[in-house]
Amino acid sequence: MPRNQAKPRWWVRQFMNPFYHQKGNDAVFRPKARLDVLPFNPFSVGKSSVIEDYAVINNGMGPVHIGSNTFVGLFDVVIGPVTIGDHVIIAQHVVISGLNHGYEQIGIPIKDQTCTTSEIIVEDECWIGANAVITAGVRIGRHSVVAGGSVVTKDVPPYSVVGGNPAKVLKQYNSETAQWEKTQALHKTALF
């Protein structure tokens, strides 16, 4: 990598990455997508997935795995370690970062302190709304929705809708009634 840059050298992108990383059949990397992927950490994209223009994928701090039939939208940022499942929709301007900068040592600039990582997992069939932020260490459960503009700092249960800053569960699927229902906490607050 060139000094002080996140983007690997041209020859690494052209001649090394195709041998180290997996790209599924019919997967599409739009021409203006920025793939800052390096051979020393895994990177894979499943079949028929799309990484849109101006999206940035970076595996410098940890592996990035994107499943099949998944859509990574315009201007999204995905920084590993991240695992994204199959049939996931990620709208535009979403940040999914498994990286945190250290800040505790006040005598050292934050940019020079040790970084930590914690894997983010987005399970199958999720929809991440525009401008959402998913922080390090979070798991988004299967078939869940993250409302646009939300900041997700805690795990999201499967079959849930979350929203807000910090994101809270707004609805969950009730298999007994076959309906998406507001959570009990919302029912109680609506009475007052």
Secondary structure, 3 states (H helix, E strand, C coil): CCCCCCCCCHHHHHHHHHHHCEECCCCEECCCCEEECCCCCCEEECCCCEECCCCEEECCCCCEEECCCCEECCCCEEECCEEECCCCEECCCCEEECEEECCCCCCCCHHHCCEEECCEEECCCCEECCCCEECCCCEECCCCEECCCCEECCCECCCEEEEECCEEEEEEEECCCCEEEECHHHHHHHHC
